[in-house]
Amino acid sequence: MEENKIPKDLLYSKEHEWVRIEDEDCALIGITDFAQNALGDVVYVEIPDVGSTVIEMTQIGFIESVKVASELYTPVSGEIIELNSEMMDGHPELVNTDPYGDGWIMRVRTSNWAADRKNLLSAEEYEKIIEES
């Protein structure tokens, strides 16, 4: 099996999303390398529009691949302030080619970071979860 990349500087959800805190109230969110490998070639991502309010660990949309459609969750609560325009404008494969860089999905202005942080995993904790699956 191919080794999954798990950057140490990110936080993770059990549902295979990653979070990069950019400042005290802004989080960049995407799906992990493990998730994109499991999905296969991503062909479509559906998420709410900028300005939408999201609640931690609730379903916010779908990510579709040539193999399967999967629910997409948000690991933090807040307001969507930016979508990855390149991905949304016809390049969903960025999720596969660069899941932790150009394949990010959305930027959220967090509303309760202190509480949301408690439910996220370190890289080491996330690695244990994927080893068990």
N, C-alpha and C positions, 0 to 999 in steps of 0.2 A: 504494500500500500504506500502511496505517495505521502511523504511527510507534510503535515499541515503547518503552515506558517502561523505563529502566534506572537505578534509583537508584544514585547514586555511593557511598552509605555501606554497600552490601551486597557480599557475595562471591557468586560464581556457579560452578556446575558446567557442564561441557560438555553434560550431560544436561538442562539448563534448570531446575535448582533454584536457589533463592537461600538464603543463610545470613545471618542477623543475629546477631552475637555480643552477648549481653546482659550477660555478665560473663565471667570467665576460664574458666568451664567450662559455660556454658549457651548453647545456640544455638537460635534460632527458625528454622524451615525452611518453605519453600513452593515453589510453582512460579512461573516468571517470567511476565511479561505476554506475551512471545513464545510461550511454551508454551500458555498459556490461549487465546490467539488462534488458534493452530494446532488446538487440540482442539475449539473451539466450545463450546457450552453443556454445562458439566459437570453430570452427573446423579448421580454416585456416586464416592466415594473409599473405597478399602479399604487400611487400614494396620494394622500390629500394635498390640496393646494396650499401655497404659501398663505399664512394667516390662520390656518386651521389650528385648533387646540388639540393636543394629544395627551393621553393619560398613560402613565407608566404601565408597561406590560399589557396593553390592550392591542388588539389587532387594528392595524391602520391601513392595510392594503394587501396586495398580492405580488408575488414575484413568480413569473412563469418561465419555464425552460422548455426545451424540446421534449423533455421527459415528464415533467410534472408541474403543477401549480402549487405554490406553497404560501401559507399565510405569512405576512410580515408584521412584526410587532415593534413597538417603540420601547426602548429601555429606559426612557426618561419622560417626565411630564413637562409640558410647556407649549410654546407656539412655534410652528414651523416658520422659519424666517428665510429659508432658501432651499431650493431643490437643485440637484445636480443637473443643470440645464443640458449639458452635453449628453448625458445618459438619457434624459427624458426626450431629447430631440432626435431619437433614433439610434442611440448607441448603448443599449442595455448590456452589451457584451463587455463593457468596462468593468462590470461586477466580476466577470471571470478573469480578465487580463490583469487587473490591478485592484483587488478588493479593498486594500487598505490605503489606496492612494486615489487615483482618478475614478475609481469605482464607488466612491462614497455616494450615499443616497440622499441624505437631507441634513440640514443644519437646524437645530432647535434652540430657542432661547428657553432655558430651563426655568421652571417655576418653583421647584422644590428639590434642588440638587442634593441637599444634605440627606433627605429621606431616600431619594432615588439611589444615591451612591451606596447605601447599605445593602441594596439588593443586587448589586453588580459584583462580578467576580474578577479577581486578579488573573493574569495570564497563567499562572501556575494552577489556580483553581479551575480555570476553564480547560486547561490541558487534561486534567484528571477526568473531567466530564466527557470529553471526546474520546479519551482512551477507553472509557467504559461503554461507549456506544458501538 
